Amino acid sequence: MTSPLDKLQPGAARDASSRAEAPQRAHVQTLGKNLVSQLFMVLRTVRLHDKHNKSVLVATEHLKDTLNTIIGATGEVRLEFVEDQAYLSDQRVRVDYTGQENVKELAAEFNKRGLGGFTFKRSVTTPSLTELLVAFNDAADQADSAKFMRDRLADLHDLAVEMLGRRKFADDKSTVPEIKVDPRLLALQTYAKAVIAVKRFVAELVTPELGKGGMRLKLVRIVQDLVDLSDERANLLLKLVAIKDSNDYQFNHAVNVGVLAIAVGRAIGLSRDDLVDLGMAGLMADLGFAVVDTDLAEKSGTLDDDELEKLHEATIAAVRVLLGKGALTRGAMRRLIVAFQHHIHCDLKGGYPQLERPRPLHLFSRIVAICDNYDALTTNRPWREGFSPDEALKILAQGAGAKFDALLVRIFINLLGLYPIGTVVKLSNGEVGVVYHTTDDPARFDRPFVRVLRNANGQPVERTMIRDLAEQSGGSYKYSIAQTLDQAAVDNTARASLFNG
């Protein structure tokens, strides 16, 4: 059956190409986010003011315009809240952290009235919509809110609206089989796909005859998947970055920078479209090194002036790579800017390339610079061992204000915690493990969850054992971090256990 969403763009069809569907999905997301935001604001305003108050009238007018825009495109508006998620005509409305709080509150308000959402069948007017909102507000104080709403709606003859009942995902299990997807497996698969796609993209850059192109679009789709993961399982993204593979450094580094950039962008409240652009910019920022001689890129020791110049030219090469033959869309322009700027110091006094007329760096460039350095610092390179994650954060903090944006460094450290996921630690009881989970609670920045890998005698631990370092006994903490260890203290197979248990 054709979805009403197919009508959001004239001529859109169910079998339209992904290229055509992408702007359609983005349009739906924009409409859905506007609808949720405006509904939240107007219901809060109705609770505070009389229906004739100017604030109520203005907020209702905005909501009416959004409703009628959607109705004009699809024929109806069906907004539904299912388990603290909002759906516009069966497509989930993806919102940032603040928006998610609004969604939760709206879901709670509908649930309080025994309702799950509403469907508008035709265009609405401001007076009739105002009466509906007032009735919805008044229903909160009624013994049978749902019946109260039905009775009030019966009096609104010019408003074609249906109140929806509450439901849960796959609540009709006799006809709809429940499909469970392990989020950890999904995260690993998405990460692996990203690495493979970057390899193929680079191969096509170096040897165009190997493929017919199209990898850039595939990368966009994968980055969209990573953004979706960041909405629901932010810690999984950070676990992905903790699993290092120095053998494929160039490709893993590209994906890690993209993943970290998405996590930072999410933390500062960027929109989904901006997160996709930022993720792509981070992922592609250093791909100009694909055309640099491998021996030079991996050389240990001090580089001479000619070698440094060749590496600096890689920045220009990256811009040429990203420019390609495609159209200069907003996303493409952002990728070009980041590729050019992210090695320039935040104070514009160092890094490369040197600028004759320095200008403030783009937000995305400042974010990618931090993510790029963090991943490079925590990875083994031919000329040095990788730093532990907490050591890398200290290095970033030392460069804050000059090399890196000081506020973004603080946000980055808050995001990862004092002991980022993947940090190898020795506990106060002698056990060795890796930081398994962190939270955004400042009181717990130094007390993460640790997965134990070796007992106090140095013997491997076979069963899953997670230590909550915030756990107390007799008024004191049961476990603490005695010291951080070199990354080499556990192999990558052990670090992959972050995805087990």
matplotlib code that plots the C-alpha trace (Angstrom):
import matplotlib.pyplot as plt

x = [0.0, 1.3, 2.2, 1.0, 4.7, 5.2, 3.3, 5.6, 7.4, 5.5, 5.9, 7.6, 6.9, 7.6, 10.4, 12.1, 15.9, 17.7, 19.0, 15.4, 14.2, 16.9, 15.5, 12.0, 13.0, 14.8, 11.6, 9.5, 12.0, 11.8, 8.0, 7.9, 10.4, 8.5, 5.2, 6.5, 8.2, 5.2, 2.7, 4.9, 5.1, 1.4, 0.2, 2.5, 1.2, -2.4, -1.7, -0.5, -2.8, -6.4, -7.2, -7.6, -4.1, -1.9, 0.8, -1.8, -3.0, 0.4, 1.5, -1.7, -1.3, 2.2, 0.9, -2.0, 0.3, 2.5, -0.5, -2.0, 1.4, 1.5, -2.1, -1.7, 1.2, -0.1, -3.8, -3.7, -1.6, -1.1, 1.1, 1.6, 3.6, 4.8, 7.1, 8.5, 9.1, 7.2, 6.0, 4.7, 2.8, 4.8, 8.2, 10.0, 10.7, 14.4, 15.1, 18.1, 18.5, 16.2, 13.7, 13.6, 12.7, 9.8, 8.7, 8.8, 6.7, 4.2, 4.0, 3.4, 0.6, -1.2, -0.6, -2.2, -5.3, -5.3, -4.4, -1.6, -1.8, -4.2, -5.0, -6.2, -8.2, -8.5, -7.2, -7.8, -8.6, -7.1, -10.4, -11.2, -7.6, -7.7, -10.8, -9.2, -6.1, -8.1, -10.2, -7.0, -5.7, -9.0, -9.1, -6.1, -8.4, -11.2, -11.7, -12.2, -10.0, -10.6, -14.4, -14.2, -12.1, -14.6, -17.5, -15.8, -14.7, -18.3, -19.1, -16.4, -18.2, -15.7, -12.7, -12.0, -9.8, -9.5, -7.8, -5.7, -5.4, -2.2, -0.2, 3.3, 5.7, 4.5, 1.6, -0.2, 2.3, -0.2, 0.1, 3.3, 6.4, 8.7, 12.1, 14.9, 18.1, 21.1, 22.3, 25.9, 25.9, 24.3, 26.9, 29.8, 28.3, 27.8, 31.3, 32.7, 30.7, 32.1, 35.7, 35.1, 33.3, 36.2, 38.7, 36.7, 36.3, 40.1, 40.7, 38.5, 40.4, 43.8, 42.6, 39.4, 39.0, 38.4, 34.9, 32.2, 32.0, 29.0, 31.0, 30.5, 26.7, 27.1, 29.3, 26.5, 24.0, 26.4, 27.0, 23.3, 23.2, 25.9, 23.9, 20.9, 23.0, 24.2, 20.5, 19.8, 23.2, 25.7, 28.0, 28.2, 29.8, 32.5, 33.1, 33.6, 36.4, 38.1, 38.7, 41.9, 43.5, 46.8, 47.3, 44.5, 45.2, 44.2, 40.8, 39.9, 41.2, 38.9, 35.9, 36.9, 37.2, 33.7, 32.2, 33.8, 32.7, 29.1, 29.2, 30.5, 27.9, 25.2, 26.4, 26.2, 22.7, 23.3, 20.4, 20.4, 21.2, 24.2, 25.3, 25.4, 27.4, 29.8, 30.2, 31.1, 33.5, 35.3, 35.4, 36.8, 39.0, 42.3, 41.6, 44.0, 46.7, 45.6, 47.7, 50.7, 53.5, 52.9, 56.5, 56.4, 53.1, 54.3, 57.8, 59.2, 61.5, 61.9, 60.8, 62.9, 61.5, 60.7, 58.9, 57.0, 56.0, 54.7, 52.6, 51.2, 50.3, 48.1, 45.7, 45.3, 45.0, 42.2, 40.3, 40.8, 39.6, 36.5, 35.8, 35.7, 33.1, 30.1, 27.9, 28.9, 26.2, 26.2, 27.6, 30.3, 31.3, 31.6, 33.8, 36.1, 36.4, 37.1, 39.7, 41.5, 41.2, 41.4, 45.2, 45.3, 45.6, 42.6, 44.6, 45.6, 49.3, 50.4, 49.6, 49.2, 48.6, 49.7, 47.2, 48.2, 44.9, 43.8, 40.1, 38.2, 37.9, 34.5, 32.9, 33.1, 36.9, 37.4, 35.4, 37.3, 40.7, 40.0, 38.6, 41.5, 44.2, 42.5, 42.2, 45.8, 47.2, 45.4, 46.5, 49.9, 52.0, 55.2, 57.3, 55.5, 53.1, 49.6, 48.8, 46.2, 42.8, 43.2, 46.7, 45.4, 42.7, 45.5, 47.4, 44.2, 43.6, 47.2, 46.6, 43.2, 43.0, 45.9, 45.9, 42.3, 39.0, 38.9, 35.2, 35.0, 37.9, 35.9, 32.8, 34.9, 36.4, 32.9, 31.6, 34.3, 34.8, 38.1, 38.6, 37.2, 35.7, 38.5, 41.0, 43.0, 43.0, 44.2, 41.7, 42.4, 41.9, 44.5, 42.2, 42.9, 40.1, 38.9, 36.5, 33.2, 30.6, 30.6, 27.7, 27.2, 26.7, 29.6, 29.7, 30.6, 33.3, 36.0, 33.8, 32.9, 31.9, 34.9, 34.9, 37.4, 39.7, 42.2, 41.9, 44.3, 46.6, 46.9, 44.7, 42.2, 38.6, 36.4, 32.9, 31.5, 32.4, 31.4, 32.6, 30.5, 33.1, 30.3, 29.2, 29.7, 29.9, 29.9, 30.0, 33.1, 33.7, 34.3, 36.6, 38.7, 41.1, 44.6, 46.3, 45.9, 48.0, 49.5, 47.2, 49.4, 48.5, 45.5, 45.2, 42.6, 40.7, 40.2, 39.2, 36.6, 34.9, 33.5, 30.7, 30.1, 27.9]
y = [0.0, 3.4, 5.6, 9.2, 10.1, 9.2, 12.3, 14.7, 15.4, 15.5, 12.4, 10.5, 6.7, 3.7, 2.5, 5.9, 5.8, 6.4, 9.6, 10.9, 9.5, 11.2, 14.8, 13.3, 11.8, 15.0, 16.9, 14.6, 14.9, 18.7, 18.7, 16.2, 18.1, 21.4, 19.7, 18.1, 21.4, 23.5, 21.1, 21.0, 24.8, 25.5, 22.9, 24.5, 28.0, 26.8, 25.6, 29.0, 31.4, 32.0, 30.9, 34.5, 35.4, 36.6, 34.0, 31.2, 32.7, 33.0, 29.5, 28.0, 29.8, 28.4, 24.9, 25.3, 26.3, 23.2, 20.9, 22.3, 22.1, 18.4, 17.8, 19.6, 17.3, 14.0, 14.4, 13.9, 14.2, 11.2, 12.0, 9.1, 8.5, 5.0, 4.2, 7.8, 8.1, 10.3, 9.0, 11.1, 8.7, 5.7, 7.4, 8.1, 11.7, 12.0, 14.8, 16.1, 15.8, 18.8, 17.6, 14.2, 15.7, 17.4, 14.2, 12.4, 15.0, 15.0, 11.2, 11.4, 13.9, 11.7, 8.6, 10.4, 10.9, 7.3, 8.4, 7.7, 10.6, 12.1, 12.1, 15.2, 14.3, 17.8, 21.3, 23.1, 26.6, 28.5, 28.8, 25.1, 24.1, 26.3, 24.6, 21.2, 22.3, 23.7, 20.5, 18.5, 20.6, 20.3, 16.6, 16.2, 16.9, 14.4, 11.0, 9.6, 11.8, 9.8, 9.9, 13.6, 14.2, 12.2, 14.2, 17.5, 16.5, 15.7, 19.4, 20.5, 19.8, 21.7, 19.7, 16.3, 14.8, 11.3, 10.6, 7.5, 4.9, 3.8, 1.0, -0.6, -1.9, -5.1, -5.3, -7.8, -10.6, -13.1, -11.3, -9.2, -11.2, -9.4, -8.8, -8.2, -6.6, -6.8, -3.1, -4.2, -6.4, -3.6, -1.1, -3.4, -4.2, -0.5, 0.3, -2.5, -1.3, 2.2, 1.0, -1.1, 1.8, 4.1, 1.6, 1.3, 5.1, 5.5, 2.7, 4.5, 7.8, 6.2, 3.9, 5.2, 2.3, -0.1, 1.1, 3.2, 5.6, 5.9, 5.2, 8.8, 8.2, 4.9, 6.7, 9.2, 6.4, 4.7, 8.0, 8.4, 5.0, 6.1, 9.2, 7.1, 4.9, 8.1, 8.9, 5.6, 4.0, 6.8, 4.6, 2.0, 4.6, 5.3, 1.6, 1.3, 3.9, 2.0, -1.0, -0.2, -1.7, 0.0, -2.3, -0.4, 2.9, 5.2, 3.7, 3.0, 6.5, 8.1, 6.2, 6.9, 10.6, 10.6, 8.7, 10.9, 14.0, 12.8, 12.1, 15.6, 17.2, 15.3, 16.5, 20.1, 19.6, 19.8, 18.8, 15.4, 17.0, 18.8, 15.6, 13.8, 16.7, 16.7, 12.9, 13.0, 15.9, 14.1, 10.8, 12.4, 15.1, 13.2, 11.2, 13.4, 11.3, 8.5, 10.1, 10.5, 7.9, 5.3, 5.2, 9.0, 9.0, 6.2, 7.5, 7.6, 10.2, 13.9, 14.8, 17.2, 20.3, 18.7, 15.8, 18.2, 20.2, 17.0, 16.1, 19.7, 19.4, 16.4, 19.0, 20.6, 17.1, 16.3, 19.4, 18.3, 14.8, 16.1, 18.6, 15.9, 16.4, 16.7, 19.7, 22.1, 21.3, 22.6, 19.3, 19.2, 22.8, 21.8, 18.8, 21.1, 23.6, 20.9, 19.1, 22.4, 23.8, 21.0, 21.0, 24.7, 25.7, 27.3, 30.5, 30.5, 30.8, 27.2, 24.1, 23.8, 25.1, 28.6, 31.3, 34.7, 36.2, 34.1, 33.8, 32.1, 28.3, 26.7, 24.9, 21.6, 22.1, 22.8, 19.7, 17.4, 18.8, 17.5, 14.1, 13.7, 14.3, 12.1, 9.1, 9.5, 9.8, 6.7, 4.5, 2.7, 4.2, 2.9, 5.4, 5.3, 3.4, 4.8, 6.9, 5.7, 7.5, 9.5, 10.6, 11.7, 13.8, 15.5, 16.3, 17.8, 19.8, 21.2, 22.4, 24.0, 27.6, 27.6, 24.4, 23.4, 25.2, 25.3, 25.0, 22.1, 20.3, 20.6, 19.2, 16.4, 15.5, 15.6, 13.3, 10.7, 11.0, 11.1, 7.5, 7.0, 3.7, 1.3, 2.7, -0.2, 0.1, -1.6, -1.6, -1.1, -4.9, -5.8, -6.7, -5.5, -4.5, -2.0, 0.9, -0.6, 2.1, 5.8, 8.2, 11.9, 12.3, 14.6, 12.9, 9.7, 11.0, 9.2, 6.2, 4.3, 0.7, -1.6, -5.0, -7.3, -9.2, -10.5, -11.3, -10.1, -13.0, -12.1, -15.0, -14.4, -14.1, -16.3, -15.1, -11.6, -9.5, -5.8, -3.6, -0.5, 1.8, 3.9, 1.0, 1.6, -0.6, 0.8, 4.4, 3.9, 2.8, -0.9, -0.4, 2.4, 2.9, 2.5, 3.3, 3.3, 0.9, 1.0, 0.0, -3.0, -4.4, -6.1, -7.2, -6.0, -9.3, -8.5, -5.0, -6.3, -7.8, -4.3, -5.6, -8.7, -9.1]
z = [0.0, -0.9, 2.1, 2.2, 2.6, -1.0, -1.9, -0.1, -3.4, -6.6, -8.6, -5.9, -6.1, -3.9, -6.2, -6.4, -6.2, -2.9, -4.4, -4.8, -1.5, 0.6, 0.2, 0.7, 4.0, 5.0, 4.2, 6.4, 9.2, 9.0, 9.0, 11.9, 14.0, 13.5, 14.3, 17.6, 18.6, 17.9, 19.6, 22.7, 22.8, 22.2, 24.8, 27.4, 26.4, 26.7, 30.2, 31.2, 29.5, 28.4, 24.9, 23.8, 25.0, 22.1, 22.9, 22.6, 19.3, 17.8, 18.8, 17.5, 14.2, 13.7, 14.5, 12.1, 9.3, 9.8, 10.0, 6.8, 5.0, 5.8, 4.9, 1.6, 0.8, 2.1, 2.6, 6.4, 9.5, 11.7, 14.6, 17.1, 20.2, 20.8, 23.8, 24.0, 20.3, 17.9, 14.5, 11.6, 9.3, 10.5, 10.0, 13.2, 13.9, 14.9, 17.2, 19.2, 23.0, 23.7, 21.2, 22.7, 26.1, 24.4, 22.8, 26.1, 27.8, 24.9, 25.1, 28.8, 28.3, 25.7, 27.8, 30.8, 28.8, 27.5, 24.0, 21.6, 19.2, 16.6, 12.9, 11.1, 8.0, 6.4, 6.8, 10.1, 11.1, 14.0, 16.1, 15.8, 16.5, 19.6, 20.9, 20.4, 22.3, 25.2, 25.3, 25.4, 28.3, 30.2, 29.8, 32.1, 35.1, 34.1, 35.5, 32.0, 29.8, 26.6, 26.9, 27.7, 24.5, 22.4, 23.7, 23.1, 19.6, 18.8, 19.3, 16.9, 13.6, 11.4, 12.7, 11.1, 13.8, 15.2, 18.5, 18.4, 21.1, 22.8, 21.4, 21.7, 19.1, 17.6, 20.0, 17.7, 17.9, 16.3, 13.0, 13.3, 14.3, 16.6, 14.9, 17.3, 16.1, 18.4, 18.5, 19.2, 16.1, 14.1, 15.3, 14.3, 10.9, 10.2, 11.3, 9.1, 6.1, 6.6, 6.6, 3.5, 1.7, 2.5, 1.1, -2.1, -2.3, -2.0, -4.6, -7.0, -6.4, -7.1, -9.9, -11.4, -13.8, -10.8, -10.4, -11.9, -8.9, -6.7, -3.5, -2.3, -2.2, -0.4, 2.2, 2.8, 3.5, 5.9, 7.7, 8.0, 9.7, 12.1, 12.9, 13.7, 16.0, 17.8, 18.5, 20.2, 21.3, 21.7, 23.8, 21.0, 18.8, 21.3, 21.7, 18.0, 18.1, 21.0, 18.8, 16.9, 13.8, 13.0, 9.9, 8.2, 9.9, 7.1, 6.6, 10.3, 11.2, 8.7, 10.1, 13.7, 13.1, 11.4, 14.3, 17.0, 15.1, 15.0, 18.8, 19.5, 17.1, 18.9, 22.2, 21.1, 19.7, 15.9, 13.6, 11.9, 8.5, 10.1, 11.8, 8.5, 6.9, 9.9, 9.9, 6.1, 6.6, 9.4, 7.5, 4.3, 5.9, 5.4, 2.3, 0.4, 2.0, -0.3, -3.0, -0.8, -1.0, 1.8, 2.9, 3.5, 5.3, 7.6, 8.0, 11.6, 12.8, 11.8, 8.3, 6.2, 4.6, 1.3, 3.0, 5.1, 2.1, 0.4, 3.4, 3.6, -0.1, 0.9, 2.3, -1.1, -2.6, -0.2, -1.4, -5.0, -4.2, -2.5, -5.2, -7.9, -10.6, -8.4, -7.6, -4.9, -2.4, 1.1, 2.4, -0.3, 0.6, 4.3, 3.4, 1.4, 4.2, 6.8, 4.6, 4.1, 7.7, 10.2, 10.4, 11.1, 14.8, 16.4, 17.1, 13.4, 14.4, 13.6, 11.7, 8.0, 5.4, 6.4, 5.5, 4.2, 5.4, 8.4, 9.1, 11.9, 11.4, 10.7, 13.6, 11.8, 11.2, 14.9, 15.9, 13.3, 14.5, 18.0, 16.8, 14.3, 16.9, 19.6, 17.3, 16.0, 19.5, 20.8, 17.8, 17.5, 14.7, 13.2, 15.2, 18.6, 20.7, 21.1, 24.1, 26.5, 26.1, 29.3, 28.3, 24.9, 26.6, 28.7, 25.5, 24.0, 27.2, 27.1, 23.5, 24.4, 23.4, 21.0, 18.9, 19.7, 20.5, 24.3, 24.7, 22.3, 24.1, 27.3, 25.6, 24.1, 27.5, 29.2, 26.4, 26.8, 30.6, 32.4, 31.5, 28.0, 26.8, 25.9, 28.5, 30.0, 33.8, 36.9, 39.8, 43.5, 44.0, 41.4, 38.6, 35.1, 32.6, 30.1, 30.7, 29.4, 29.8, 30.8, 31.6, 31.2, 34.9, 36.1, 39.5, 37.7, 35.3, 37.3, 38.2, 34.9, 34.5, 33.9, 32.3, 34.1, 31.8, 34.3, 38.0, 40.7, 39.9, 36.3, 35.1, 32.3, 33.4, 31.3, 32.4, 31.9, 35.0, 35.1, 38.0, 38.7, 40.2, 41.8, 43.9, 47.6, 50.7, 54.2, 53.0, 50.8, 47.2, 46.7, 43.7, 42.3, 39.4, 40.8, 37.5, 33.7, 31.7, 28.2, 25.4, 24.8, 28.2, 26.5, 22.9, 20.4, 20.8, 24.5, 23.7, 21.3, 24.4, 24.9, 22.6, 24.7, 27.7]

ax = plt.figure().add_subplot(projection="3d")
ax.plot(x, y, z, "-o")
ax.set_aspect("equal")
plt.show()
